[in-house]
Amino acid sequence: LYSGRGGVARALVSGGCPWVLTFEIARSPAEDLLREDTREKILRLIELKAVKCVGSALVCKSFSVAVTPPVRSSRFPRGVPWMSAAMKEKVGEGNSMSDFNARIHSLCFASEDDLDGLVVYFWTENPDSSFLWRQKKYRRFRRPESSDLFRCDFCRFGTGWRKRTRVATNVPALKGLRMLCTCTK
């Protein structure tokens, strides 16, 4: 979801996945994840276990702690009451995407309890300091030591910057994994 240039999808296919379904609004309005009909299709695919894994990197600039003037705070993680009218729409869209992804997480966690043994895995990525992690429905991912998180710094993968990132997940190989900066510079 929110596939951007499709780098993750291409890597999955080159790694042996038989097919990958992506959603990216830049390709088509029908792929807009703010549309309820599009969301219902995705949720139904998860319910039917027609997919093995759902990945997302929510695109929402209002979750950044760098937004000036601030439109979210610890006291108002869903948006400060005094924000401008222009920002209210952006914050509302971010909240909507956050809530949608929380529904996905719930369905995927519920699949772990099904007797059929088929689990739908998920991962949701955002910067470690993002207000996404302060949303009520993300409480289980809030603590940095949560076992439902993979946390990493991009410098561990060869970038010239750290960019600490948090990934909410139920993927067994990622849950609890930490790959934080070991640079000595």
JOJODA-V447204 format. One record per residue. N is the residue number from 1. PSI is psi in radians with two decimals (999 if undefined). OMEGA is omega in whole degrees, -180 to 180 (999 if undefined). Layout:
n: {N;N}
psi: {PSI;PSI}
omega: {OMEGA;OMEGA}
This chain:
n: {1;2;3;4;5;6;7;8;9;10;11;12;13;14;15;16;17;18;19;20;21;22;23;24;25;26;27;28;29;30;31;32;33;34;35;36;37;38;39;40;41;42;43;44;45;46;47;48;49;50;51;52;53;54;55;56;57;58;59;60;61;62;63;64;65;66;67;68;69;70;71;72;73;74;75;76;77;78;79;80;81;82;83;84;85;86;87;88;89;90;91;92;93;94;95;96;97;98;99;100;101;102;103;104;105;106;107;108;109;110;111;112;113;114;115;116;117;118;119;120;121;122;123;124;125;126;127;128;129;130;131;132;133;134;135;136;137;138;139;140;141;142;143;144;145;146;147;148;149;150;151;152;153;154;155;156;157;158;159;160;161;162;163;164;165;166;167;168;169;170;171;172;173;174;175;176;177;178;179;180;181;182;183;184;185}
psi: {2.58;0.89;-0.20;-2.18;0.01;0.36;-0.75;-0.75;-0.79;-0.71;-0.68;-0.77;-0.78;-0.36;0.01;-0.05;2.31;-0.53;2.67;2.27;2.21;2.73;2.21;2.01;-0.50;-0.39;-0.66;2.45;-0.44;-0.27;0.22;2.01;0.06;-0.23;2.28;-0.65;-0.63;-0.76;-0.76;-0.65;-0.77;-0.81;-0.65;-0.70;-0.67;-0.82;-0.70;-0.13;0.67;-0.14;2.66;-0.49;2.52;2.12;2.52;2.57;1.54;2.35;1.86;1.80;-0.34;-0.19;-0.22;2.40;-0.16;-0.09;2.27;2.24;2.69;2.42;-0.08;2.77;3.00;-0.64;-0.58;1.20;-0.32;0.07;2.35;2.50;-0.41;0.20;2.80;2.78;-0.65;-0.65;-0.42;-0.70;-0.78;-0.74;-0.72;-0.72;-0.74;-0.76;-0.70;-0.77;-0.70;-0.80;-0.71;-0.81;-0.58;-0.63;-0.71;-0.83;-0.78;-0.79;-0.72;-0.74;-0.70;-0.57;-0.40;-0.44;-0.13;2.52;-0.24;-0.17;-0.02;2.11;2.38;2.08;2.78;2.76;2.44;2.15;2.51;2.76;2.58;-0.59;0.03;2.52;-0.19;-0.75;-0.18;0.02;2.53;-0.73;-0.05;0.32;-0.70;-0.25;0.04;-0.79;2.26;-0.44;0.09;2.39;-0.12;0.34;2.57;2.19;2.39;2.82;2.33;-0.45;-0.41;-0.27;0.25;0.03;2.84;0.14;2.81;-1.04;1.37;2.29;2.52;2.36;1.94;2.36;2.75;0.24;2.04;-0.70;-0.29;-0.52;2.17;-0.10;2.38;2.23;1.27;2.87;2.33;0.25;2.58;0.08;999}
omega: {-177;-167;178;-179;174;-179;180;180;179;179;178;179;180;177;175;177;-178;177;178;178;-179;176;-180;-176;-179;179;-174;175;178;180;178;-177;171;179;-178;-180;177;179;-179;177;180;180;179;176;179;179;180;-176;177;177;179;-176;177;179;178;173;-176;177;179;-178;-179;176;-178;176;-179;-180;-180;-7;-177;177;175;177;177;179;-178;-177;178;176;179;-177;-174;-180;180;179;-180;-179;-179;179;180;179;178;178;178;178;180;179;178;-180;178;179;176;175;177;-180;-179;179;-179;176;179;-179;179;-178;-179;-178;-178;178;179;-179;172;-178;177;166;176;-174;173;177;-176;-177;-175;174;176;-176;178;178;-177;-177;-180;-176;-177;179;-173;-177;-179;-179;-180;178;178;-179;162;178;-179;172;-176;180;177;-180;173;178;179;-180;-176;-176;178;-174;-180;179;173;-175;168;178;-174;-178;-180;-177;177;-179;177;176;-175;-174;173;-179;179;-180;999}
